Amino acid sequence: MLAFETDCHIFSGCGFPAPGLQSFVFEPLFTINGFEFNKVMLLALLSTIIVVVFFWAAFGRAKVVPGKLQMIGEAGYDFVRRGIVYDALGKKEGEKYVPFMVALFFFVWIMNLWSIVPVAQFPVTSIISFPAGLAAIVYLTWVTLTFKRHGFIGALKNFSGYDKSLGWVLPLMIVLELLSNLVIRPFTHAVRLFANMFAGHLLLLMFTIASWYLLNGIGIVYAGASFVMTILLTAFELFIQAVQAYVFVLLTANYIQGALAEHH
């Protein structure tokens, strides 16, 4: 969100309108019985619709000889299936989790992509509640699978890294493993995605606003340099957005693999 005065330039008497937390706060588009619906929620809803409609259109009437849309859908589906799920879980164990992983990957990726879409210009995942919500879903899935596969005692051993051969170090290791697995793991899973998108959006805002702010007198030279940086950062963000979606789903696959693996 580019919230600054359009007539504010260097040498015009106004200071640089640096972006900050105010750039992540949006007025509600409408309110129903106290429930506020804002731009970020709209983008998240649109992300859901885009993913559902795309895969419905691609595979709703799948053909032996695929059309262009089906080919694109199959390429994306196969990328997640073979590049993430099979590598982490194996073909036999991982096949049942492929739809979940594919939906998660493309949902996160689309939410990230809004950052460079004109008018939208905001990554949904730069609001911590969205990565936190997705991380919570993954966390509950992981915990549920662990109990289901190993039983109550086995799951506790899985979470705590119980190994009686550790001797007197065992109590300390149990505390550290429980803290790592049940508290730090879901926290870092959410924050990794959030922090990258938050920082990337701030950088794009900084150089975009600077390009306009410096567009006055001799400052036009620096405005050009700032504009070039904006273009380069936009290209870099495209890469980071895909990487963060990949990493989020890769970690999810690794967590599920840990839930299904035999404890030793």
C-alpha positions as CSV (number, residue, x, y, z in Angstrom):
1,M,0.0,0.0,0.0
2,L,1.5,3.3,-1.1
3,A,0.2,5.7,1.5
4,F,2.0,9.0,0.8
5,E,1.2,12.4,-0.7
6,T,1.6,12.5,-4.4
7,D,3.0,16.0,-4.3
8,C,5.7,15.2,-1.8
9,H,9.1,15.4,-3.4
10,I,12.6,16.1,-2.3
11,F,13.4,19.9,-2.0
12,S,9.6,20.5,-1.6
13,G,9.8,20.9,2.1
14,C,8.3,17.5,3.1
15,G,10.3,14.7,4.7
16,F,10.7,11.3,3.2
17,P,7.4,9.3,3.9
18,A,9.2,6.1,5.0
19,P,7.0,3.0,5.0
20,G,6.3,1.3,8.4
21,L,3.7,-0.7,10.2
22,Q,1.0,1.7,8.9
23,S,1.6,0.1,5.5
24,F,0.3,-3.2,6.8
25,V,-2.9,-1.8,8.3
26,F,-6.0,-1.5,6.1
27,E,-9.4,0.1,6.6
28,P,-12.3,-2.4,6.4
29,L,-14.0,-2.7,3.1
30,F,-17.3,-3.4,4.9
31,T,-18.5,-4.4,8.4
32,I,-21.2,-6.9,9.2
33,N,-22.3,-7.2,12.9
34,G,-18.9,-6.1,14.1
35,F,-17.1,-8.4,11.6
36,E,-14.6,-6.3,9.5
37,F,-13.7,-7.5,6.1
38,N,-10.5,-5.8,4.7
39,K,-8.3,-5.9,1.6
40,V,-6.0,-8.6,3.0
41,M,-8.9,-10.9,3.7
42,L,-10.3,-10.3,0.2
43,L,-6.9,-11.2,-1.3
44,A,-6.8,-14.4,0.7
45,L,-10.3,-15.3,-0.4
46,L,-9.4,-14.6,-4.0
47,S,-6.3,-16.8,-3.6
48,T,-8.6,-19.7,-2.5
49,I,-10.9,-19.1,-5.4
50,I,-8.0,-19.0,-7.9
51,V,-6.5,-22.3,-6.7
52,V,-9.9,-24.1,-6.7
53,V,-11.0,-22.8,-10.0
54,F,-7.7,-23.4,-11.7
55,F,-7.5,-27.1,-10.7
56,W,-11.2,-27.6,-11.3
57,A,-10.8,-26.3,-14.8
58,A,-7.6,-28.2,-15.4
59,F,-8.7,-31.6,-14.1
60,G,-12.5,-31.4,-14.0
61,R,-12.7,-33.1,-17.4
62,A,-9.2,-34.6,-17.7
63,K,-8.4,-36.1,-21.1
64,V,-5.9,-38.7,-22.1
65,V,-4.4,-36.1,-24.5
66,P,-4.2,-33.0,-22.2
67,G,-5.0,-29.5,-23.4
68,K,-2.8,-26.6,-22.4
69,L,-4.5,-25.9,-19.1
70,Q,-4.4,-29.5,-18.1
71,M,-0.7,-29.7,-19.0
72,I,0.1,-26.7,-16.8
73,G,-2.0,-28.2,-14.0
74,E,-0.2,-31.6,-14.4
75,A,3.2,-29.9,-14.4
76,G,2.4,-28.0,-11.2
77,Y,0.9,-31.1,-9.5
78,D,3.8,-33.3,-10.6
79,F,6.4,-30.7,-9.4
80,V,5.0,-30.9,-5.8
81,R,4.4,-34.6,-5.9
82,R,7.8,-35.7,-7.2
83,G,9.9,-32.7,-6.1
84,I,8.7,-32.5,-2.5
85,V,6.3,-35.3,-1.4
86,Y,8.0,-38.4,-2.9
87,D,11.5,-37.1,-1.9
88,A,10.4,-36.7,1.7
89,L,7.8,-39.5,2.2
90,G,8.4,-41.9,-0.6
91,K,5.9,-42.8,-3.3
92,K,3.9,-45.4,-1.4
93,E,3.5,-43.5,1.9
94,G,3.4,-40.0,0.3
95,E,0.7,-40.4,-2.4
96,K,-2.2,-39.9,0.0
97,Y,-0.7,-36.5,1.1
98,V,-0.1,-35.1,-2.4
99,P,-3.4,-33.3,-2.8
100,F,-2.9,-31.6,0.6
101,M,0.6,-30.5,-0.3
102,V,-0.3,-29.3,-3.7
103,A,-3.2,-27.2,-2.4
104,L,-0.9,-25.8,0.4
105,F,1.9,-24.9,-2.1
106,F,-0.2,-23.1,-4.6
107,F,-2.3,-21.3,-1.9
108,V,0.8,-19.9,-0.2
109,W,2.4,-19.1,-3.6
110,I,-0.6,-17.1,-4.8
111,M,-0.9,-15.3,-1.5
112,N,2.8,-14.3,-1.9
113,L,2.3,-13.2,-5.5
114,W,-0.2,-10.5,-4.7
115,S,2.8,-8.4,-3.7
116,I,3.7,-7.6,-7.3
117,V,0.2,-7.5,-8.8
118,P,-0.9,-4.0,-9.7
119,V,-3.7,-2.5,-7.5
120,A,-3.3,-5.4,-5.0
121,Q,0.4,-4.8,-4.3
122,F,0.4,-6.7,-1.0
123,P,1.5,-10.2,0.1
124,V,-1.1,-11.7,2.2
125,T,1.5,-13.8,4.1
126,S,3.1,-10.6,5.4
127,I,0.3,-10.6,8.0
128,I,1.3,-13.1,10.6
129,S,-2.2,-14.5,11.2
130,F,-2.2,-16.2,7.8
131,P,1.1,-18.1,8.1
132,A,0.3,-18.8,11.7
133,G,-3.1,-20.3,10.7
134,L,-1.5,-22.5,8.0
135,A,1.3,-23.5,10.4
136,A,-1.4,-24.5,13.0
137,I,-3.1,-26.7,10.4
138,V,0.2,-28.4,9.7
139,Y,1.0,-28.7,13.4
140,L,-2.3,-30.3,14.2
141,T,-1.9,-32.7,11.2
142,W,1.5,-33.7,12.4
143,V,0.5,-34.2,16.0
144,T,-2.6,-36.2,15.0
145,L,-0.6,-38.5,12.7
146,T,2.0,-39.0,15.3
147,F,-0.5,-40.2,17.9
148,K,-2.3,-42.3,15.3
149,R,0.8,-44.0,14.1
150,H,2.6,-44.6,17.4
151,G,0.0,-44.5,20.1
152,F,0.1,-42.3,23.1
153,I,3.4,-43.6,24.6
154,G,5.1,-43.9,21.3
155,A,4.0,-40.3,20.3
156,L,5.5,-39.0,23.6
157,K,8.7,-40.7,22.8
158,N,8.7,-39.3,19.3
159,F,8.1,-35.7,20.6
160,S,10.6,-36.0,23.4
161,G,13.4,-37.9,21.5
162,Y,13.4,-40.4,24.3
163,D,16.5,-42.6,24.3
164,K,17.4,-44.4,27.6
165,S,21.0,-44.8,26.4
166,L,21.6,-41.0,27.0
167,G,21.8,-41.7,30.7
168,W,21.8,-38.7,33.0
169,V,21.5,-36.3,30.0
170,L,18.1,-37.8,29.2
171,P,15.9,-35.4,31.3
172,L,17.6,-32.3,29.8
173,M,17.2,-33.7,26.3
174,I,13.5,-34.5,26.9
175,V,12.9,-30.9,27.9
176,L,14.8,-29.5,25.0
177,E,13.1,-31.8,22.4
178,L,9.6,-31.1,23.8
179,L,10.3,-27.4,23.6
180,S,11.8,-27.7,20.1
181,N,9.0,-29.9,18.7
182,L,5.9,-28.6,20.4
183,V,6.7,-24.9,20.7
184,I,9.6,-23.7,18.5
185,R,8.8,-25.8,15.5
186,P,5.3,-24.4,14.7
187,F,6.5,-20.9,15.6
188,T,9.5,-20.9,13.2
189,H,7.4,-22.6,10.5
190,A,5.0,-19.6,10.5
191,V,7.6,-16.8,11.2
192,R,10.0,-18.0,8.4
193,L,7.3,-17.3,5.8
194,F,5.9,-14.2,7.4
195,A,9.3,-12.5,8.0
196,N,10.5,-13.0,4.4
197,M,7.3,-11.6,2.9
198,F,7.1,-8.7,5.4
199,A,10.7,-7.7,4.8
200,G,10.4,-8.1,1.0
201,H,7.3,-5.9,0.9
202,L,9.0,-3.2,3.0
203,L,11.9,-3.1,0.6
204,L,9.7,-2.8,-2.4
205,L,7.7,0.0,-0.7
206,M,10.9,1.8,0.3
207,F,12.4,1.9,-3.2
208,T,9.0,2.6,-4.9
209,I,8.3,5.6,-2.7
210,A,11.9,6.8,-3.0
211,S,11.6,6.7,-6.8
212,W,8.7,9.1,-6.6
213,Y,10.1,11.2,-3.8
214,L,13.4,11.9,-5.5
215,L,11.7,12.8,-8.8
216,N,12.5,16.5,-8.5
217,G,15.4,18.6,-9.8
218,I,18.8,16.9,-9.5
219,G,17.2,14.2,-7.5
220,I,15.8,12.7,-10.7
221,V,19.2,10.9,-11.2
222,Y,18.8,9.1,-7.9
223,A,15.1,8.5,-8.7
224,G,16.2,6.6,-11.8
225,A,18.6,4.5,-9.7
226,S,15.9,3.8,-7.2
227,F,13.5,2.8,-10.0
228,V,16.0,0.3,-11.3
229,M,16.3,-1.1,-7.8
230,T,12.6,-1.5,-7.7
231,I,12.5,-3.5,-10.9
232,L,15.4,-5.7,-9.7
233,L,13.7,-6.3,-6.3
234,T,10.5,-7.1,-8.0
235,A,12.2,-9.8,-10.0
236,F,14.0,-11.0,-6.9
237,E,10.7,-11.1,-5.0
238,L,9.2,-13.4,-7.7
239,F,12.0,-15.8,-6.9
240,I,11.6,-15.5,-3.1
241,Q,7.8,-15.9,-3.3
242,A,8.1,-19.3,-5.0
243,V,11.0,-20.4,-2.8
244,Q,9.1,-19.6,0.4
245,A,6.1,-21.6,-0.8
246,Y,8.4,-24.4,-1.6
247,V,10.2,-24.3,1.8
248,F,6.9,-24.1,3.7
249,V,5.6,-27.2,2.0
250,L,9.0,-29.0,2.2
251,L,9.0,-28.5,5.9
252,T,5.4,-29.7,6.1
253,A,6.4,-32.9,4.3
254,N,9.4,-33.4,6.6
255,Y,7.2,-33.0,9.7
256,I,4.7,-35.6,8.3
257,Q,7.6,-37.9,7.5
258,G,8.8,-37.5,11.2
259,A,5.3,-38.4,12.4
260,L,5.2,-41.6,10.2
261,A,8.8,-42.7,10.9
262,E,9.5,-45.4,13.4
263,H,11.0,-44.1,16.6
264,H,14.4,-45.5,17.5
